[in-house]
Amino acid sequence: MSEDEGWRLEIAPRAQRDFRRLDPPIQRRILTAIEGLIEAPPRGDFRRLTGRDDEWRLRVGDWRVRFSRDAKEQVVSIQRILPRGRAYER
């Protein structure tokens, strides 16, 4: 992979299942927000989760997208897409 190719997106099976269960308008909002994570520079309402090594959250209204970022490999890995109340359960 050359350096100018940019960031890649990987979506875990659980996140794919979470996404399929959402209403289409919410799916579109979340997809647009996720696409912002792989831009240079990344955009969106995201921040590192407290007490977790390399886990982040992206806020999309009442929904949270949990993900990790590997700067060396330039990969964003989406782990879960959950409502705010369930997003931070272990």
PyMOL commands that place a pseudoatom at each C-alpha (Angstrom):
pseudoatom trace, name=CA, resn=MET, resi=1, chain=A, elem=C, hetatm=0, pos=[0.000, 0.000, 0.000]
pseudoatom trace, name=CA, resn=SER, resi=2, chain=A, elem=C, hetatm=0, pos=[1.436, 3.368, -0.913]
pseudoatom trace, name=CA, resn=GLU, resi=3, chain=A, elem=C, hetatm=0, pos=[1.324, 6.248, 1.533]
pseudoatom trace, name=CA, resn=ASP, resi=4, chain=A, elem=C, hetatm=0, pos=[-1.105, 8.330, -0.519]
pseudoatom trace, name=CA, resn=GLU, resi=5, chain=A, elem=C, hetatm=0, pos=[-3.901, 5.743, -0.488]
pseudoatom trace, name=CA, resn=GLY, resi=6, chain=A, elem=C, hetatm=0, pos=[-5.286, 7.004, 2.827]
pseudoatom trace, name=CA, resn=TRP, resi=7, chain=A, elem=C, hetatm=0, pos=[-7.074, 5.219, 5.605]
pseudoatom trace, name=CA, resn=ARG, resi=8, chain=A, elem=C, hetatm=0, pos=[-8.877, 1.877, 5.290]
pseudoatom trace, name=CA, resn=LEU, resi=9, chain=A, elem=C, hetatm=0, pos=[-12.068, 0.916, 7.043]
pseudoatom trace, name=CA, resn=GLU, resi=10, chain=A, elem=C, hetatm=0, pos=[-12.668, -2.487, 8.656]
pseudoatom trace, name=CA, resn=ILE, resi=11, chain=A, elem=C, hetatm=0, pos=[-16.048, -3.382, 10.128]
pseudoatom trace, name=CA, resn=ALA, resi=12, chain=A, elem=C, hetatm=0, pos=[-16.351, -6.224, 12.641]
pseudoatom trace, name=CA, resn=PRO, resi=13, chain=A, elem=C, hetatm=0, pos=[-19.189, -8.751, 12.131]
pseudoatom trace, name=CA, resn=ARG, resi=14, chain=A, elem=C, hetatm=0, pos=[-20.936, -7.513, 15.302]
pseudoatom trace, name=CA, resn=ALA, resi=15, chain=A, elem=C, hetatm=0, pos=[-20.874, -3.954, 13.987]
pseudoatom trace, name=CA, resn=GLN, resi=16, chain=A, elem=C, hetatm=0, pos=[-22.251, -5.136, 10.645]
pseudoatom trace, name=CA, resn=ARG, resi=17, chain=A, elem=C, hetatm=0, pos=[-25.111, -6.827, 12.498]
pseudoatom trace, name=CA, resn=ASP, resi=18, chain=A, elem=C, hetatm=0, pos=[-25.703, -3.688, 14.600]
pseudoatom trace, name=CA, resn=PHE, resi=19, chain=A, elem=C, hetatm=0, pos=[-25.814, -1.597, 11.406]
pseudoatom trace, name=CA, resn=ARG, resi=20, chain=A, elem=C, hetatm=0, pos=[-28.288, -3.875, 9.603]
pseudoatom trace, name=CA, resn=ARG, resi=21, chain=A, elem=C, hetatm=0, pos=[-30.744, -3.562, 12.505]
pseudoatom trace, name=CA, resn=LEU, resi=22, chain=A, elem=C, hetatm=0, pos=[-30.981, 0.233, 12.192]
pseudoatom trace, name=CA, resn=ASP, resi=23, chain=A, elem=C, hetatm=0, pos=[-33.615, 2.197, 10.288]
pseudoatom trace, name=CA, resn=PRO, resi=24, chain=A, elem=C, hetatm=0, pos=[-32.405, 3.416, 6.863]
pseudoatom trace, name=CA, resn=PRO, resi=25, chain=A, elem=C, hetatm=0, pos=[-32.265, 7.148, 7.809]
pseudoatom trace, name=CA, resn=ILE, resi=26, chain=A, elem=C, hetatm=0, pos=[-30.084, 6.338, 10.831]
pseudoatom trace, name=CA, resn=GLN, resi=27, chain=A, elem=C, hetatm=0, pos=[-27.925, 4.046, 8.704]
pseudoatom trace, name=CA, resn=ARG, resi=28, chain=A, elem=C, hetatm=0, pos=[-27.257, 6.927, 6.289]
pseudoatom trace, name=CA, resn=ARG, resi=29, chain=A, elem=C, hetatm=0, pos=[-26.315, 9.329, 9.119]
pseudoatom trace, name=CA, resn=ILE, resi=30, chain=A, elem=C, hetatm=0, pos=[-23.959, 6.796, 10.683]
pseudoatom trace, name=CA, resn=LEU, resi=31, chain=A, elem=C, hetatm=0, pos=[-22.382, 5.872, 7.353]
pseudoatom trace, name=CA, resn=THR, resi=32, chain=A, elem=C, hetatm=0, pos=[-21.695, 9.545, 6.595]
pseudoatom trace, name=CA, resn=ALA, resi=33, chain=A, elem=C, hetatm=0, pos=[-20.126, 10.003, 10.041]
pseudoatom trace, name=CA, resn=ILE, resi=34, chain=A, elem=C, hetatm=0, pos=[-17.958, 6.870, 9.641]
pseudoatom trace, name=CA, resn=GLU, resi=35, chain=A, elem=C, hetatm=0, pos=[-16.732, 8.094, 6.256]
pseudoatom trace, name=CA, resn=GLY, resi=36, chain=A, elem=C, hetatm=0, pos=[-15.493, 11.233, 8.033]
pseudoatom trace, name=CA, resn=LEU, resi=37, chain=A, elem=C, hetatm=0, pos=[-13.164, 9.097, 10.158]
pseudoatom trace, name=CA, resn=ILE, resi=38, chain=A, elem=C, hetatm=0, pos=[-11.109, 7.980, 7.157]
pseudoatom trace, name=CA, resn=GLU, resi=39, chain=A, elem=C, hetatm=0, pos=[-10.649, 11.469, 5.715]
pseudoatom trace, name=CA, resn=ALA, resi=40, chain=A, elem=C, hetatm=0, pos=[-7.442, 13.434, 6.175]
pseudoatom trace, name=CA, resn=PRO, resi=41, chain=A, elem=C, hetatm=0, pos=[-7.767, 15.037, 8.654]
pseudoatom trace, name=CA, resn=PRO, resi=42, chain=A, elem=C, hetatm=0, pos=[-10.536, 12.975, 10.233]
pseudoatom trace, name=CA, resn=ARG, resi=43, chain=A, elem=C, hetatm=0, pos=[-13.759, 14.792, 11.026]
pseudoatom trace, name=CA, resn=GLY, resi=44, chain=A, elem=C, hetatm=0, pos=[-16.644, 14.132, 13.371]
pseudoatom trace, name=CA, resn=ASP, resi=45, chain=A, elem=C, hetatm=0, pos=[-17.515, 14.139, 17.055]
pseudoatom trace, name=CA, resn=PHE, resi=46, chain=A, elem=C, hetatm=0, pos=[-15.058, 11.493, 18.237]
pseudoatom trace, name=CA, resn=ARG, resi=47, chain=A, elem=C, hetatm=0, pos=[-12.877, 11.099, 21.301]
pseudoatom trace, name=CA, resn=ARG, resi=48, chain=A, elem=C, hetatm=0, pos=[-10.768, 8.490, 23.044]
pseudoatom trace, name=CA, resn=LEU, resi=49, chain=A, elem=C, hetatm=0, pos=[-12.598, 6.493, 25.708]
pseudoatom trace, name=CA, resn=THR, resi=50, chain=A, elem=C, hetatm=0, pos=[-11.287, 6.980, 29.232]
pseudoatom trace, name=CA, resn=GLY, resi=51, chain=A, elem=C, hetatm=0, pos=[-9.482, 3.971, 30.682]
pseudoatom trace, name=CA, resn=ARG, resi=52, chain=A, elem=C, hetatm=0, pos=[-9.228, 2.124, 27.370]
pseudoatom trace, name=CA, resn=ASP, resi=53, chain=A, elem=C, hetatm=0, pos=[-5.951, 1.792, 25.484]
pseudoatom trace, name=CA, resn=ASP, resi=54, chain=A, elem=C, hetatm=0, pos=[-6.891, 2.488, 21.895]
pseudoatom trace, name=CA, resn=GLU, resi=55, chain=A, elem=C, hetatm=0, pos=[-10.665, 2.626, 21.844]
pseudoatom trace, name=CA, resn=TRP, resi=56, chain=A, elem=C, hetatm=0, pos=[-12.609, 5.600, 20.592]
pseudoatom trace, name=CA, resn=ARG, resi=57, chain=A, elem=C, hetatm=0, pos=[-16.234, 6.598, 20.222]
pseudoatom trace, name=CA, resn=LEU, resi=58, chain=A, elem=C, hetatm=0, pos=[-17.960, 8.533, 17.477]
pseudoatom trace, name=CA, resn=ARG, resi=59, chain=A, elem=C, hetatm=0, pos=[-21.162, 10.304, 18.493]
pseudoatom trace, name=CA, resn=VAL, resi=60, chain=A, elem=C, hetatm=0, pos=[-23.972, 10.358, 15.933]
pseudoatom trace, name=CA, resn=GLY, resi=61, chain=A, elem=C, hetatm=0, pos=[-27.015, 11.789, 17.717]
pseudoatom trace, name=CA, resn=ASP, resi=62, chain=A, elem=C, hetatm=0, pos=[-28.156, 9.183, 20.260]
pseudoatom trace, name=CA, resn=TRP, resi=63, chain=A, elem=C, hetatm=0, pos=[-25.939, 6.512, 18.672]
pseudoatom trace, name=CA, resn=ARG, resi=64, chain=A, elem=C, hetatm=0, pos=[-22.319, 5.662, 19.421]
pseudoatom trace, name=CA, resn=VAL, resi=65, chain=A, elem=C, hetatm=0, pos=[-19.850, 4.004, 17.075]
pseudoatom trace, name=CA, resn=ARG, resi=66, chain=A, elem=C, hetatm=0, pos=[-17.028, 2.326, 18.996]
pseudoatom trace, name=CA, resn=PHE, resi=67, chain=A, elem=C, hetatm=0, pos=[-13.828, 1.957, 17.016]
pseudoatom trace, name=CA, resn=SER, resi=68, chain=A, elem=C, hetatm=0, pos=[-10.068, 1.678, 17.175]
pseudoatom trace, name=CA, resn=ARG, resi=69, chain=A, elem=C, hetatm=0, pos=[-7.446, 3.448, 15.057]
pseudoatom trace, name=CA, resn=ASP, resi=70, chain=A, elem=C, hetatm=0, pos=[-4.084, 2.113, 13.941]
pseudoatom trace, name=CA, resn=ALA, resi=71, chain=A, elem=C, hetatm=0, pos=[-2.073, 5.091, 12.701]
pseudoatom trace, name=CA, resn=LYS, resi=72, chain=A, elem=C, hetatm=0, pos=[0.843, 2.963, 11.499]
pseudoatom trace, name=CA, resn=GLU, resi=73, chain=A, elem=C, hetatm=0, pos=[-1.338, 0.752, 9.289]
pseudoatom trace, name=CA, resn=GLN, resi=74, chain=A, elem=C, hetatm=0, pos=[-3.860, 3.570, 8.662]
pseudoatom trace, name=CA, resn=VAL, resi=75, chain=A, elem=C, hetatm=0, pos=[-6.844, 1.410, 9.605]
pseudoatom trace, name=CA, resn=VAL, resi=76, chain=A, elem=C, hetatm=0, pos=[-10.044, 2.377, 11.390]
pseudoatom trace, name=CA, resn=SER, resi=77, chain=A, elem=C, hetatm=0, pos=[-11.756, -0.730, 12.845]
pseudoatom trace, name=CA, resn=ILE, resi=78, chain=A, elem=C, hetatm=0, pos=[-15.433, -0.330, 13.707]
pseudoatom trace, name=CA, resn=GLN, resi=79, chain=A, elem=C, hetatm=0, pos=[-16.283, -2.579, 16.662]
pseudoatom trace, name=CA, resn=ARG, resi=80, chain=A, elem=C, hetatm=0, pos=[-19.906, -1.761, 17.598]
pseudoatom trace, name=CA, resn=ILE, resi=81, chain=A, elem=C, hetatm=0, pos=[-22.771, 0.596, 16.736]
pseudoatom trace, name=CA, resn=LEU, resi=82, chain=A, elem=C, hetatm=0, pos=[-25.035, 0.984, 19.765]
pseudoatom trace, name=CA, resn=PRO, resi=83, chain=A, elem=C, hetatm=0, pos=[-27.481, 3.395, 21.371]
pseudoatom trace, name=CA, resn=ARG, resi=84, chain=A, elem=C, hetatm=0, pos=[-25.873, 5.752, 23.873]
pseudoatom trace, name=CA, resn=GLY, resi=85, chain=A, elem=C, hetatm=0, pos=[-27.155, 3.886, 26.939]
pseudoatom trace, name=CA, resn=ARG, resi=86, chain=A, elem=C, hetatm=0, pos=[-25.614, 0.548, 25.915]
pseudoatom trace, name=CA, resn=ALA, resi=87, chain=A, elem=C, hetatm=0, pos=[-22.473, 1.752, 24.150]
pseudoatom trace, name=CA, resn=TYR, resi=88, chain=A, elem=C, hetatm=0, pos=[-20.200, 1.781, 27.187]
pseudoatom trace, name=CA, resn=GLU, resi=89, chain=A, elem=C, hetatm=0, pos=[-21.134, -1.531, 28.793]
pseudoatom trace, name=CA, resn=ARG, resi=90, chain=A, elem=C, hetatm=0, pos=[-18.255, -3.973, 28.993]
for i in range(1, 90): cmd.bond("trace and resi %d" % i, "trace and resi %d" % (i + 1))
show_as sticks, trace
zoom trace
